[in-house]
């Protein structure tokens, strides 16, 4: 897929440094984790149920290091809200998180900072 970077944000230089992988998380991470540089940004937009988000978290948690960023998409969905609360409450490594909503992401994002 093509990655589009809006010029108003000045992100065009990042396009050369991003590897976009679209796959099932469990299959995808196993295929690429040893082939690419260690990822530091995880964007979770998959199964929109509480158990689905918790399963995605369990899949990526072993790969997280200090200063990694995890983005949970579609925070307006109650299953995702519940799962993210569970993750934050049970993960002392997440010291800070922020919720965003707006024109570019009306369904809400939560950005969690792993420390």
Residue pairs with C-beta under 8 A, 6 or more apart in sequence:
1 20
1 22
3 15
3 18
3 20
5 11
5 12
5 14
5 15
19 32
19 36
21 28
21 32
22 28
23 31
25 44
25 46
25 56
25 59
25 60
26 59
29 59
29 60
29 63
33 63
38 63
38 65
39 63
39 68
40 65
40 67
40 68
40 69
41 68
41 69
41 70
41 71
42 60
42 64
42 68
42 69
42 70
42 71
43 71
43 73
44 53
44 56
44 57
44 60
44 70
44 71
44 72
44 73
45 73
45 74
46 52
46 53
46 56
47 53
47 55
47 56
48 74
48 77
48 79
48 80
49 79
49 83
50 79
50 80
50 82
50 83
50 86
51 79
51 83
52 79
52 83
53 72
53 79
53 80
53 83
53 84
53 87
54 83
54 86
54 87
57 83
57 87
60 70
61 91
64 70
64 93
64 114
65 114
66 114
66 115
67 113
67 114
67 115
68 114
69 111
69 112
69 113
69 114
70 111
70 112
70 114
71 109
71 110
71 111
71 112
72 80
72 83
72 84
72 109
72 110
72 112
73 80
73 105
73 107
73 108
73 109
74 80
74 107
74 108
75 81
75 84
75 99
75 101
75 107
75 108
75 109
75 110
76 107
76 108
77 107
84 97
84 110
84 112
87 94
87 112
88 94
88 97
88 112
91 114
93 114
93 115
94 112
94 113
94 114
94 115
95 113
95 115
96 112
96 113
96 115
97 110
97 111
97 112
97 113
98 110
98 111
99 108
99 109
99 110
100 108
100 109
100 110
100 111
101 107
101 108
101 109
